[in-house]
C-alpha cells in the first residue's frame, strides 16, 4: 500500500464514443486532445506524450509519437451524456442513474416559491416561458448552458454583492425542490447583475440561462459549489477509505463535488495552485488517495479557445516534472479525463468522448489496461489497491498494471 493519485484533466477526451451517432450526433468528429494538437501544433506536452497520450488517442501527430514505455488505456462513460459532476461520481465508484431532464421554466414556479420562502427577494426577467429568476438584484437562476440541456441549473452571482455563504444557501434552496442531476452555485468578483444579464441566452427554443464564460464570473476570484442529486457517498471509494482509516485528499473541483469527511480538502481553480497543493499532499501523505481535478482545461473548452486550452495543458505538463518523482515503489498515479469539451467543433458544450488512462508506476512499463466500459474501473482499482471492499460499480484493472493480466484470467 502507498499513494494512489488521480489527476483529472477536466474535459480532455480522446475521441467520440461509439454511441455518439445515435445519442449525441452533434458530437460526431469530436476529439478534444487530438484537435487541440492539430490547432496548436507547437504545443509542448512531453510528459503527457511519454505517459501514453498518443497511444490513448490512437494516432501520432507531428513530433508527438506513441510511447513504447507507457502504461495506458481508455475508458468509456457509463453515465448519460457528458457531465463533470456525474463523471466524478462514476470515477469514485457510483453506478450512474439516468438523470431527470427538465427545462428550468417547467419548474420556475416551484423554485420561485421555495426561494421566497427561504428569505430571498425574487423577480422574474424575460417573456413568459423564457424567464430567469433574479435574486437580491445580484444573482440569477436558470438553465446551465454548458452541460447537457435540462440536466443542470445554475445560480450565477456577483460575489462583490452576495457572499459565497449566501450563494451556497441560495443553491441549497433550489436544490431542495428540483430533481435534475446538479445545481451549480457560483460567483465571481468584478461583475454585477448587468454583466450577468448581458450573457443571457435562449438555446434550443426552451433552455434559458446565462453563459458563464461570457458573464465574466470566471475572471476574478471565482467560487463554486456543485450540489448533486441521488448520490450515495457510502458506496464510493473516498468514504470507504475514510471508514478504513485511510487518508483522502480532494483538490480542486473534487473538493466541491465529492462528499467525504476529510480535512484534506483544497478547493480552487488556478492550475499551478492546484498542482502545488497536489505536490504538497503527495509529499505529506504516505498512504492514501489523492484526487484532483484541473478545471481550467474545461473552462477553455467552453470558451472555444484552443490556445488557452493548450496553455493550461503545458502548465500541467510542466508540473508533472515535480509530481512523477514523488510516486515511487508501490505508488500509482493515474492521469485521465472525465469527458470531452472539444473547442474546435463549433459548440460550447461538453462532448461525449472516451477518456485517456495514463498510468505511472515506478519501474513498470508497457502495460495496456484496455478500453474500459466505465470510469468506475478507476475507483474499483483504487479499492483493490488498498485491499478494501469494492465500490458499487466498476472492475479493477490493478493486475493489468502489475503483471499484465486480469485477476480472473
Rosetta blueprint (number, residue, H / E / L):
1 X L
2 X L
3 X E
4 X E
5 X E
6 X E
7 X E
8 X E
9 X E
10 X L
11 X L
12 X L
13 X E
14 X E
15 X E
16 X E
17 X L
18 X L
19 X L
20 X H
21 X H
22 X H
23 X H
24 X L
25 X H
26 X H
27 X H
28 X L
29 X L
30 X L
31 X L
32 X H
33 X H
34 X H
35 X H
36 X H
37 X H
38 X H
39 X H
40 X L
41 X L
42 X L
43 X L
44 X L
45 X L
46 X H
47 X H
48 X H
49 X H
50 X H
51 X L
52 X L
53 X H
54 X H
55 X H
56 X H
57 X H
58 X L
59 X L
60 X L
61 X E
62 X L
63 X L
64 X E
65 X L
66 X L
67 X L
68 X L
69 X L
70 X L
71 X E
72 X E
73 X E
74 X E
75 X E
76 X L
77 X L
78 X L
79 X L
80 X L
81 X L
82 X L
83 X L
84 X H
85 X H
86 X H
87 X H
88 X H
89 X H
90 X H
91 X H
92 X L
93 X L
94 X L
95 X L
96 X L
97 X L
98 X L
99 X L
100 X L
101 X L
102 X L
103 X L
104 X H
105 X H
106 X H
107 X L
108 X H
109 X H
110 X H
111 X H
112 X H
113 X H
114 X H
115 X H
116 X H
117 X H
118 X L
119 X L
120 X L
121 X L
122 X E
123 X E
124 X E
125 X E
126 X L
127 X L
128 X L
129 X L
130 X L
131 X L
132 X E
133 X E
134 X E
135 X E
136 X L
137 X L
138 X L
139 X E
140 X E
141 X E
142 X E
143 X E
144 X L
145 X L
146 X L
147 X L
148 X L
149 X L
150 X L
151 X L
152 X E
153 X E
154 X E
155 X E
156 X E
157 X E
158 X E
159 X L
160 X L
161 X L
162 X L
163 X L
164 X H
165 X H
166 X H
167 X H
168 X H
169 X H
170 X H
171 X H
172 X H
173 X H
174 X H
175 X H
176 X L
177 X L
178 X L
179 X L
180 X L
181 X L
182 X E
183 X E
184 X E
185 X E
186 X E
187 X E
188 X E
189 X L
190 X L
191 X L
192 X L
193 X H
194 X H
195 X H
196 X H
197 X H
198 X H
199 X L
200 X E
201 X E
202 X E
203 X E
204 X L
205 X L
206 X L
207 X E
208 X E
209 X E
210 X E
211 X L
212 X H
213 X H
214 X H
215 X H
216 X L
217 X L
218 X L
219 X L
220 X L
221 X L
222 X L
223 X E
224 X E
225 X E
226 X E
227 X E
228 X E
229 X L
230 X L
231 X L
232 X L
233 X H
234 X H
235 X H
236 X L
237 X H
238 X H
239 X H
240 X H
241 X H
242 X H
243 X H
244 X L
245 X L
246 X L
247 X E
248 X E
249 X E
250 X E
251 X E
252 X E
253 X L
254 X H
255 X H
256 X H
257 X H
258 X L
259 X L
260 X L
261 X L
262 X L
263 X L
264 X L
265 X E
266 X E
267 X L
268 X L
269 X L
270 X L
271 X H
272 X H
273 X H
274 X H
275 X H
276 X H
277 X H
278 X H
279 X H
280 X H
281 X H
282 X H
283 X H
284 X H
285 X L
286 X L
287 X L
288 X E
289 X E
290 X E
291 X E
292 X E
293 X E
294 X E
295 X L
296 X H
297 X H
298 X H
299 X H
300 X H
301 X H
302 X H
303 X L
304 X L
305 X L
306 X H
307 X H
308 X H
309 X H
310 X H
311 X H
312 X H
313 X H
314 X H
315 X H
316 X H
317 X H
318 X H
319 X H
320 X H
321 X H
322 X H
323 X H
324 X H
325 X H
326 X H
327 X L
328 X L
329 X L
330 X L
331 X L
332 X E
333 X E
334 X E
335 X E
336 X E
337 X L
338 X L
339 X L
340 X E
341 X L
342 X L
343 X L
344 X L
345 X L
346 X L
347 X L
348 X L
349 X L
350 X L
351 X E
352 X L
353 X E
354 X E
355 X E
356 X E
357 X E
358 X E
359 X E
360 X E
361 X L
362 X L
363 X L
364 X L
365 X L
366 X L
367 X L
368 X E
369 X E
370 X E
371 X E
372 X E
373 X L
374 X L
375 X L
376 X H
377 X H
378 X H
379 X H
380 X H
381 X H
382 X H
383 X H
384 X H
385 X H
386 X L
387 X L
388 X L
389 X L
390 X L
391 X L
392 X L
393 X L
394 X L
395 X L
396 X L
397 X L
398 X H
399 X H
400 X H
401 X H
402 X H
403 X L
404 X L
405 X L
406 X L
407 X L
408 X L
409 X L
